[in-house]
Amino acid sequence: MALPALLITACTPGGPSTPDTTGPQISFSQSPSDGNSDVTITANATDSSGVAKVEFYQNGTLKATDTAAPYQYTVNVLNDDRTGFTAKAYDTRGNVSTSAEFNVTTLNQGVWEWGVFDQSGTLLDSGVAIYNDESVDTDGSVALGGYVNGTQTKGGPTVLGNLSSATSLETAFALTNDFKVGYFDGRDLDGKFSVETLSNGKSYPAFIGGGSTYDTSGTAIQSVGILMLQVSTEVPRMTTTRTAATIQRLAAQRALGSLSVQPRPVNAAAILNASRFIKR
């Protein structure tokens, strides 16, 4: 009695079908930060049987579910935690895949210590900047953040990146949010970040260049050397005020103390209007 069944199976084109037990392929990508400081993260999920839904998690907590491609979730880089994202993708047959962990990043993000030197190498001022946002322009991109000096007598917004062209590397520190009153600005002498080793033996990505300090009318008053060291790529939790207590605390408790790298020859460079990059 089993013979006909065997014959039918043997004659079935391709033989018996193989059950689908494989979950979707899944990976993450992100958009640049937009005018509202929102970054869209996309779970790129594909499956031969079709994707039914994607769940977005952050540090194990379900944040959102999306049932139609593109599978996306929005993160505000100023107000939201940007780390610890994963996604679960479900296909139409009930198989599940979990992505690797994904962290949202922005240009040159993290904590930077900075110093301004005169032409004799004397340190004039120093402090901490935190870059936690970015602005993308047709001729370049810049990191956006806030700074304060060590004595907490000066602070405001700062930008770091391609201010005047896509191949330049420049920075500007202002005393007002609209950048109409500047503190100092300058250009990296090599047009790119270098790696500098301090007397403590630690090495850091560095901006080393020349520029100028300014008075309240915008007149350049002194040529200076500028040194910036990226001491951490982590972004402390802040608020949209940028010049938050977090920056002040870091400025008062800097890990490196006085910057010890000698400045290179000063090359004063007026930076084009940085206000075009400012979102708020």
C-alpha positions as CSV (number, residue, x, y, z in Angstrom):
1,M,0.0,0.0,0.0
2,A,3.0,2.4,0.5
3,L,4.3,1.8,-3.1
4,P,2.0,4.3,-4.8
5,A,2.8,7.0,-2.3
6,L,6.5,6.4,-2.8
7,L,6.0,6.6,-6.6
8,I,4.1,9.8,-6.3
9,T,6.8,11.4,-4.1
10,A,9.6,10.2,-6.5
11,C,7.8,11.7,-9.5
12,T,7.0,15.0,-7.9
13,P,9.2,17.7,-9.6
14,G,12.0,18.8,-7.3
15,G,10.9,16.4,-4.5
16,P,9.5,17.6,-1.2
17,S,9.8,21.3,-0.4
18,T,12.3,22.4,2.3
19,P,10.7,24.3,5.2
20,D,11.8,27.9,5.6
21,T,13.4,28.3,9.0
22,T,15.7,31.2,8.3
23,G,14.9,34.7,9.6
24,P,15.3,37.9,7.5
25,Q,18.7,39.4,6.7
26,I,18.9,42.7,8.7
27,S,21.3,45.6,9.1
28,F,21.2,49.2,10.2
29,S,21.9,52.5,8.5
30,Q,21.3,56.1,9.5
31,S,20.5,59.5,7.9
32,P,22.4,62.7,8.6
33,S,21.0,64.9,11.4
34,D,18.3,67.1,9.9
35,G,17.2,70.7,10.7
36,N,15.5,69.5,13.8
37,S,18.4,67.4,15.0
38,D,16.5,64.2,14.1
39,V,18.4,61.2,12.7
40,T,16.4,58.5,11.0
41,I,17.7,54.9,11.6
42,T,16.7,52.3,9.1
43,A,16.6,48.6,9.6
44,N,17.3,47.2,6.2
45,A,15.4,43.9,6.3
46,T,14.9,41.4,3.5
47,D,13.5,37.9,3.3
48,S,12.6,35.6,0.4
49,S,9.1,35.0,1.9
50,G,8.6,38.7,2.8
51,V,9.1,40.7,5.9
52,A,6.0,41.0,8.2
53,K,7.3,43.6,10.7
54,V,10.4,45.0,12.4
55,E,10.6,45.9,16.0
56,F,13.1,48.6,17.3
57,Y,14.6,48.1,20.7
58,Q,17.0,50.2,22.8
59,N,18.9,48.5,25.5
60,G,16.3,45.8,25.5
61,T,13.2,48.0,25.7
62,L,10.8,48.0,22.7
63,K,10.6,51.5,21.3
64,A,8.5,51.1,18.1
65,T,7.2,48.6,15.5
66,D,7.1,49.2,11.8
67,T,5.1,46.9,9.4
68,A,6.0,48.5,6.1
69,A,9.3,49.2,4.4
70,P,11.3,51.3,4.9
71,Y,11.5,50.2,8.5
72,Q,12.5,53.3,10.4
73,Y,12.8,54.9,13.8
74,T,13.7,58.6,14.6
75,V,16.2,59.6,17.2
76,N,16.8,63.2,18.3
77,V,20.5,63.6,18.9
78,L,20.1,66.4,21.4
79,N,17.5,64.9,23.7
80,D,17.6,61.1,23.2
81,D,20.1,58.5,24.1
82,R,21.9,57.5,20.9
83,T,23.3,54.1,21.8
84,G,22.2,50.5,22.2
85,F,19.7,50.1,19.3
86,T,18.8,46.6,18.0
87,A,16.1,45.5,15.6
88,K,14.1,42.2,15.4
89,A,12.8,41.3,11.9
90,Y,10.0,38.8,11.4
91,D,9.2,37.1,8.1
92,T,5.8,36.0,7.0
93,R,6.4,32.5,8.2
94,G,7.2,33.4,11.8
95,N,11.0,33.3,11.6
96,V,12.9,36.0,13.6
97,S,16.3,37.6,13.2
98,T,18.0,40.1,15.6
99,S,20.4,42.7,14.4
100,A,23.8,43.6,15.8
101,E,23.8,46.6,18.2
102,F,23.8,50.0,16.5
103,N,24.8,53.4,17.9
104,V,23.8,56.7,16.2
105,T,26.8,58.8,15.5
106,T,27.3,62.4,14.3
107,L,30.3,64.1,12.8
108,N,33.4,64.5,15.2
109,Q,31.1,63.7,18.1
110,G,32.3,63.6,21.7
111,V,34.4,65.6,24.1
112,W,37.2,67.8,22.9
113,E,39.7,69.7,25.0
114,W,40.9,72.9,23.4
115,G,43.7,75.5,24.0
116,V,44.6,78.8,22.4
117,F,48.2,79.9,22.4
118,D,50.0,83.1,21.5
119,Q,53.0,83.1,19.1
120,S,55.4,82.5,21.9
121,G,53.6,79.3,22.9
122,T,52.0,80.7,26.0
123,L,48.6,79.2,26.8
124,L,46.0,82.1,26.7
125,D,42.8,80.1,27.4
126,S,41.6,76.5,27.4
127,G,38.5,74.5,28.0
128,V,36.1,71.8,26.8
129,A,33.8,71.5,23.8
130,I,31.1,68.9,23.3
131,Y,30.0,68.1,19.7
132,N,26.7,66.4,19.7
133,D,25.1,67.4,16.4
134,E,26.0,68.0,12.8
135,S,25.0,70.1,9.8
136,V,25.4,68.9,6.2
137,D,25.9,71.5,3.5
138,T,26.5,71.2,-0.2
139,D,30.2,72.1,0.1
140,G,30.9,70.3,3.4
141,S,29.8,69.1,6.8
142,V,30.4,70.4,10.3
143,A,30.0,69.2,13.8
144,L,27.9,71.4,16.1
145,G,28.3,71.8,19.8
146,G,28.9,74.0,22.8
147,Y,32.0,75.0,24.8
148,V,33.1,76.7,27.9
149,N,36.5,77.8,29.1
150,G,38.2,76.5,32.2
151,T,37.3,79.5,34.3
152,Q,33.7,79.4,33.0
153,T,33.9,83.0,31.9
154,K,33.4,82.4,28.2
155,G,31.1,79.9,26.5
156,G,28.7,79.5,23.6
157,P,28.3,77.5,20.3
158,T,31.1,76.0,18.3
159,V,31.5,74.3,14.9
160,L,34.2,72.0,13.6
161,G,34.6,70.7,10.1
162,N,34.4,71.9,6.5
163,L,33.3,75.6,7.0
164,S,34.6,77.1,3.8
165,S,34.9,74.1,1.4
166,A,34.6,70.3,1.4
167,T,38.4,70.0,1.6
168,S,39.1,72.4,4.5
169,L,39.2,71.7,8.2
170,E,38.2,74.7,10.3
171,T,36.7,75.6,13.6
172,A,34.9,78.6,15.1
173,F,34.0,79.4,18.7
174,A,31.4,82.1,19.3
175,L,30.0,84.1,22.3
176,T,26.5,84.4,20.9
177,N,24.2,81.7,19.5
178,D,24.0,83.5,16.1
179,F,27.8,83.6,15.8
180,K,27.6,87.4,15.3
181,V,30.1,87.8,18.2
182,G,33.0,85.4,17.9
183,Y,35.7,84.4,20.3
184,F,38.2,82.7,18.0
185,D,38.4,80.7,14.8
186,G,41.1,79.1,12.7
187,R,42.1,76.5,10.1
188,D,44.0,73.3,10.6
189,L,47.4,73.6,9.0
190,D,47.3,70.2,7.3
191,G,43.6,70.3,6.4
192,K,43.0,67.1,8.3
193,F,43.1,65.7,11.8
194,S,46.4,64.4,13.1
195,V,47.2,62.1,16.0
196,E,49.2,63.8,18.9
197,T,50.9,62.0,21.8
198,L,51.0,64.0,25.0
199,S,53.6,63.8,27.8
200,N,51.4,61.3,29.6
201,G,51.9,58.9,26.7
202,K,48.3,59.0,25.5
203,S,47.5,59.7,21.9
204,Y,44.4,61.6,20.7
205,P,42.9,62.8,17.4
206,A,43.9,66.5,17.1
207,F,43.2,69.7,15.3
208,I,46.4,71.9,15.2
209,G,46.3,75.2,13.4
210,G,46.3,78.9,13.4
211,G,43.7,81.6,13.6
212,S,42.6,84.8,15.4
213,T,40.7,86.0,18.4
214,Y,38.1,88.7,18.1
215,D,36.6,91.6,20.0
216,T,32.9,92.1,20.3
217,S,32.8,94.2,17.0
218,G,34.2,91.2,15.1
219,T,37.7,92.8,14.6
220,A,40.6,90.3,14.8
221,I,42.8,91.3,17.7
222,Q,45.4,88.6,18.0
223,S,46.9,85.8,15.9
224,V,46.8,82.5,17.8
225,G,47.7,78.9,17.6
226,I,44.8,76.5,18.2
227,L,45.0,73.0,19.6
228,M,42.0,70.6,20.0
229,L,42.2,67.1,21.3
230,Q,39.3,64.5,21.1
231,V,39.5,62.9,24.5
232,S,36.3,60.9,24.1
233,T,33.9,59.9,21.4
234,E,31.1,59.4,23.8
235,V,28.4,62.2,24.0
236,P,27.3,63.1,27.5
237,R,23.6,63.6,27.9
238,M,22.8,67.2,27.4
239,T,19.9,69.6,26.5
240,T,19.3,71.8,23.6
241,T,20.9,74.7,25.5
242,R,24.3,73.2,24.6
243,T,26.1,75.3,27.2
244,A,24.8,73.0,29.9
245,A,26.2,72.2,33.3
246,T,27.7,69.1,31.8
247,I,30.2,71.1,29.8
248,Q,31.0,73.4,32.7
249,R,31.7,70.4,34.9
250,L,34.0,68.8,32.3
251,A,35.8,72.1,31.8
252,A,36.5,72.3,35.6
253,Q,37.6,68.7,35.8
254,R,39.6,68.1,32.6
255,A,41.5,64.8,32.5
256,L,44.5,66.2,30.8
257,G,44.9,69.5,32.7
258,S,47.1,72.0,30.9
259,L,47.6,71.0,27.3
260,S,51.3,70.3,26.7
261,V,51.6,70.0,22.9
262,Q,53.6,72.9,21.5
263,P,51.7,74.8,18.8
264,R,52.8,74.9,15.2
265,P,53.6,78.2,13.5
266,V,50.6,80.5,13.6
267,N,48.7,81.0,10.3
268,A,45.8,83.4,10.9
269,A,42.8,82.5,8.8
270,A,39.5,84.3,8.7
271,I,36.7,81.7,8.6
272,L,33.6,82.2,6.4
273,N,30.3,82.9,8.2
274,A,29.6,79.9,10.3
275,S,26.0,81.0,11.0
276,R,24.8,79.2,7.9
277,F,25.3,75.9,9.6
278,I,23.4,76.8,12.8
279,K,20.0,75.1,13.2
280,R,18.6,77.0,16.1
